[in-house]
Amino acid sequence: MENKPLQSRSQLIKLSPIISKDGLLRVGGRLDNSQLPAEVKHPILLPKSHIITRMILEHEHASNLHPGVSALFVIIRQKYWVFGARNLIRNLVHNCIKCFRQRSQTAQQFMADLPGIRITEALPFQHSGCDYAGPFILKERRGRNPRKTKGYICLFVCLVTSAIHLELATDLSTDTFTACFRRFMSLRGKCSQIFSDNGTNFFGAKRALDEMQQLLSSQEHRNTVAQTLATDGIKWNFIPPHSPHWGGEWESAVRSVKLHLRRVVGKTILTFEQMQTLIAQISAVVNSRPLCYTSDTDLSYLSPAHFLIGRPFTTVPEGDLSHLPINRMDNWQHLQSMYQGFWKRWHQEYLTSLQQRHKWNSKERNISVDNVMLVKDSNLPPAAWQLARVLKAHPGPDGFVRAVKLKTSTGEMTRPITKLAVLPNSETVFQGGPGC
C-alpha cells in the first residue's frame, strides 16, 4: 500500500501523505528539516464528513474554552489536517449553544409597511400616540429650602402630522393621567384612536422608573383608562411588550423633548409653573421643525404647526389685513386654500419621504410554533437569558411574523422577534442540555 501511487486528481497528492509507524495516514509535507514537533510537521489526515472528525473538533472546541473560528482552526492544524476544515469549524462554532448565547444576536424580519393611519389624511391628533417622560425634580415654591417633588411629562403625538402636545403630570396615578388626557382633548379635539406601550418597556430602566412601570403595566389602570375612553368612543391600542420600535413615532418625540430639556434646564430645579411654561415653549419649537428635508435656500418648509395654526409657532405673525376691502379677499376661502395646500405638500414632500426602508431589508424565515428561543433581557448577561418555546406566532398582514407568544419556566409572555434569538439545531455532544 505504501508504494501505490495516488491519482493525479486526488486531494492528497499535494500533501505527499505517508503512513506513520502507528498506522495513521499523515501529511508528508516539506517541513522535515524544521524544528517543529513531529506531530506538527506530520499532522494526521482526516476526512471532513466523518463523525470521528466532528467529535475531535467538538472536543478541541470544548477543551480550549470555546475559541472562535480562526483560533480553533490554528489549534486543530497543530495536530490534524482536515480537508475543508474552516467551513466545518465555522458550522461547529455557529451551532454551539454556549457560543450562540454569547453572540447575543436576536432575530429580525423584513420591515413592515406603514399602517394605514400613518399615511392617510386625517385631522391633527385624530390618531395619536401616548407616552411618558421623566421623572423630573420640581420644587413647590421659590425661595430657600423648598420642598422637592417629582414631575412627569405626558406626551401625545399625532401619528399623521407628527405634531406633539405636552402635559405636565404631578404623579403617576390613573386619575392624573385621565386629567391630562381630558386637558389634551379639550385643547386638541377628540381622538378616535390612541396607541401606547403597555409599561413593560420600562422593565430594564432604573429604579426611578419603577413607579411608571407599575402604573402603565397594572391591569387596573389599563381597565380604568379603557373604560373611560370607551364611553367617549375612543379606542385604546397597546403595542407588544418590550417593543419600543413599534412605537417609534412617540419614542422619537420623547427624545426630541428630552434633548431640549437637558440643554435648557441642566441641573436647575424649576417650579411647577416654570416647567409648565418651558414645556409649552418646547412643544412650540418641536412642532415648528421641518417634517422632511429642506434645502438651505428654501425658506418655505412644511412643519407640524402648519396643520395646527397655519404657520410655524416660531415665525412672526402676518400684519393686520383688516384694512383690505372684503371683495379683494375672502378669508374663509383663503384659509381653506392654505389648509388644502398644506395637505398637498404633505402628500408630495413628507409622504414620499417614507418610502425607503433604512434597515431590515431582507426577508427572513418566519419563526414557527415549537421553535426554542432565547429571550433577551437587558438586565442579565446573555448566558443567563431564559429559554422559551413558541406557543403561537402572530403574522402581520404581509404574512411575516414579528411577534410571538412564548412559554417559559415561569409562565407565558408575548415578545417581538427583535428580543428573541432562535437556537440553532446543534449536534454537539459536549455542551449539555437546554440548561447549560
N, C-alpha and C positions, 0 to 999 in steps of 0.2 A: 504493500500500500504506500510505503514511503517513496518509492521510485515512480509511482504512477503520475504522469503529467496531468496538469489541470487544463480545462478547456479555455480557449482564448477569451471567451465571453464571461468567464467566472469572475465574481466579485473578489475572490481570494487571491487572484493572480498578482495583484499589486502589493499584497502584503507578504508574499513569499512565506506561506504558512509552513509550520513544522509540527511534528508530533513529539512532545517532550517525554522524558523518562517516566512521568506519571501517567502517560497515555492520553493527555489532553491536547487538543488542537490549539496551537498558539501562533501568534504573529511572529514571523521571522524578522522582517524589517531590516533596517540598516543601522541599528544603534548598538551593535555588539561591542564596539570599542568605547562606548560611553561609560561613565562612572555610575550610571543608574543601577538600582537593584535589578536582579534578574527578572522578577515578576513585572516590573515596569517596562523593561526592554522587550519582554515577550509576554504581553497580556493574553489572557485566554479569549479565544474567539467564541462568540455566542450568537445564535440566530435571534432576530428581533421578535419573531412570532411565537416563540416557545414559552410555556408557562414558567419554566425554571428561570428564564431570563427576567421575566417580570417580577418574580419573587425575590431575585437577587437585587433588582433595582429598588423594590419596596423596602428590603432590609437595609440597604445602604442609605436610603432616604430617611428612615426612622432612626438609625443608629447615629447619623450625622446631624440630628436635630432639625430635620425638615429644611434643607437648604433650597435655594432657587434652582432654576433650570441650568444656568451656566455653571454654578458651583457644583451641582450634583454631576453634571457632565464631566467636569475635571476630576472629581473624586472617582467616578466609575472608570475613567480612562486609565487610572493608575493600576488597575487590576484586570479589567476586561475591555475587550474591543467588541462593541455591539454595532452591527450594521443598522443604520437609521436610528442611532441612539438618541439624538437630540429630539426628534419628534416623539419617540417613545417616552422620554423623560418629561417632555412638555405635557403629554397626556396624563402621565402619572401625577405630576405636581398639580395639574388642573383639577384632577378628581380626588385629591387628598382633602378630606373633610377639615382637618386641623389647619392646613394651609388656606383652604377656602374661607374659614372663619376669619382669619387674619387679613385677608384681602378686603373684606367688608364691602364688596361690590353688590349693590342692590339691582333689582330688575328695572327695566324701563320698557316703554311701548311707544309706538308711533303717536305723535301729538294729535289730540282730537281736534275736530272742527270746533269753532267758537259756537256757543249756544245761541239760539235764535234771539233771545232777549238782549244779547250784547250787540247785535248787528241789525236790529230792527228799530226804525224811528219810533220814538216814544217821548212823552213828556218827561222833563227832568225829574229824577227821583221816583218815577213810577215803578221802576225795578231797581232796588237798592241793595247794597251790601252793608253789613254792620260788623264793627269790631271795637275792641277796647285798646287803649294805650295807657301806659302808666305802670306803677303808681308814681305820682309826683308829690313832693313835700310842699304843703301850703301852710301859711301862718294865718291865724284867725283875725289878727288885727295888726296895725302898725305899732311901732314903739318898742320898748325894751322887753325882752323875755316873753314874747308872745307864745301862746300855745301852738304846737305844731300838729297838723293833721295830714292825712293822706287825701289825694285827689286823683281822679282818673278822667281821661278823655274818652267819651263815647263818640265814635266816628261813624258817619253814614256816607256812603259814596254811591253816586249814580252809575249804574252799570252801562249806560248808553253814552252819556256825555262826559263821564269821569269827574263830574263836579263833586265836591265834598261839603259836608256840613258837620260842624263840631259842637258837641255839648259837654259842659263840664259837670262831672258827677262827683258827689262828695263821698260816696261809699259804693260798695258792690252788692247792694240789695236789689231784690226784684222790683220793689216799689220805686227805687231811684231810677232804675233802668226804664220802667214804664213811664215815669215822669219825663225822662229825657226823650223818649220816643214820642210822647204827646207833644212836647215843645217842637220837636223836629217836624212832625206832620202839620202843626199849626203854622209853621213858617214856610215849609216847602211843599205842602199839599199831601194828600193821602196817597199812600203806596198801594200797589196791587200785590207785589211780592217782595219779600225780604230774604236775603241769603246771608248765612253766617257759619262760622265753625261752631263746634259743639263743646268747646272748652278744653278738650283733651289735647289740643295743640300745646298747652302750657305745662304738660307733664314734665318736659325737660327744662323748664325755666327755673329760676332761683326761688328762694323761699318767699321773696316779696310778692310773687305772683300766685302763691298758693290760694289766697282768698279769691282771686279772679277765676282760677280753675275750679274752685269749689262752687262758685256761683254759676258759671256757664255750663258746667257738666252736671249740675244737680237736676234730677228729674222733676222736682217740684218747681224750680224756676222755669224750666222749659215748658211744663204743662200750663203754668200760670200765664206765661207770655203768649203761648199759642192760643189759649182760650180767650185771652183779652183781645188779641188781634183778630181771632175768628169772628167775633161779634161785629167787627168793622169790615169783614170780608177780605182781610189781608192774609195771604198765605206765607208761612214761615218755612224756609227750606234750610236744612243743615247739610254741610258737606261731610264726607267721611272723616273719621278721627285721624289725627296725625298727618293731614294732607294740606298744609298751608298753600301749596302751589295750585290747589283747586280754587283758592280764594285770592289769586294774585292781584285782583283789582283793589281790594281793600288793604291787603298787605303792603302794596306799593304806596297807597295813600298814607298809611300809618308811618311808613319810612320817611316820606316827604315831610310829614308834620313833625316827627321827632328830630329830623335834621334841622329845621328852623328853631325848634325849642332849645336844642343843645347849643346852637350857636348864639342865640339871643340871651337865654336865661343863664346858662352855665351853672354855677353853684349858688346863684342867688335864689332866695326863698321869697316867693310872691304871696300876696294875699289873694283871696278868692276873686275879688273884683279885678285885681291886676291880671290874674291868669285868665279870667273871662274875657277881658279886653284883648289880651295878647292872642288867644286862640281865635278870636274873631278876625284879627288882623292877619293871622297866619292862613286862615281859610280864604281870605280875600286874595292873598298872594298866590296860594296854590291854585285857586280857581282861575287866576289870570295867566297861568302858564300856557304855552302853546300845546295844542293837542297832538301835533305832528311836526315834523321837521320844517323849518322855515329858513330861507337863505338870509345872509347878512344884510342884504339890501331891501328885504321885504318888510315893510312897516305894518302891513295889514295881515294879521295872523288870526287863526281861529282858536279860541280858548273856551273852556267850560263856562266861563262867565258870560259869554255871548248868548248862551241859551237861558241864562238866569235874568240878566238885566240888559242884554243887548250890546254890551261892551265890557272890556276887562275892568275889574274893580280898581285897578291901579292907574287907569287913564283919567284925564281931566274931562269932566262932562262938557258937552257941546254948549255953546252960548244960547241965550234966550232967543227963541224964534217966534215969540208971540206977536211981534210987530209985522210979520209977513201976512199978506192977505190970505184969507181962507181958500179962495179959489185957486191960489197958486200951490197949495199943499194940503193934501188930505192926510192928517196924522195917522188915522187908523190904517189906511192903505199903505202908507209909508212904513209903519211898524210891521205890518203883515209881510210886506215885500222883504224887509230886513230879516224877519224871522225865517221866511222861506229860503232866503239866501244863505243863512247860516246852515240850515239842513242840507242845502245843495252842496256847500263846501264840505260839510261833514261826510257826505257820500263820496265826493270826489277826492278829498285830501286825506281825511282820517281813516275812513273805512277801508280804502285801498291799501293803506299802510299796514293793515293787519293780516295781509295775505301770507306773508312768509312765516315758516316755522324755523325759529332760530336754534332749536335743538330737538332731539327725539325725532329724527328724520327717517329712521329705519323701522320697518315693520318686523316685530319680533314674534316668536311663537307664543300663543296665549298660555297663561297659567291655567291649569285644569284641576278638577276635583281630585283629591287624594295626593296631590303633589306635597312633598315635605319641604318646608321653608324655614329659613332663619328670620326672625322678626327683629329688625333693627331697633335698638334702644340707645338713645344718645347719652343716657346716664350710666351705661355699662360698657365694658370693653367687648370687642367682637367675640372673644372666646366665651363670654357669658351670655350671649344672646339666646333667647328662647327658641326651642324647636316647636313648630306648629304644622298641622295638616290642614289642607284646604277643604272646607266643607261645602262652600258654594262660591262660584265665580259670578261676577256682575259685569257682563259685557255692555259696552256702550252702544249707541245707535249704529256705529260703523262695524260692530262685531268684535272689537278689540276689548280685552279685559284690562281694566285699570284699577279695580278694587275687588277684594275677595273677603269672604268670611272665613275665619280661622278657628281651629280647635287647638288649644294649648293645655298644658298640665293644670293650669289654674282656671280655665273657663274658655269662653268664646269671645271673639273680638272681630272687628272689621278694620282692615288696613288697606291703604293704597299700595300698589305694587312697588312704588319707589321706596317703601320701607321694608321690602322683603328681598331675600336672596334665595334663589332656588338651589337646593342642594344638588350637586352632580351625582350621577349614577356611578358610584365608585366600586371598584373591585378589590381595593386594597384590603389586606387582612390584618394589618398591624395597628390600625387606628381605633379599633374598638367599635362599640355600637353607637346609637344616637346620643348617648350621654357623655361622649368623650369631649 
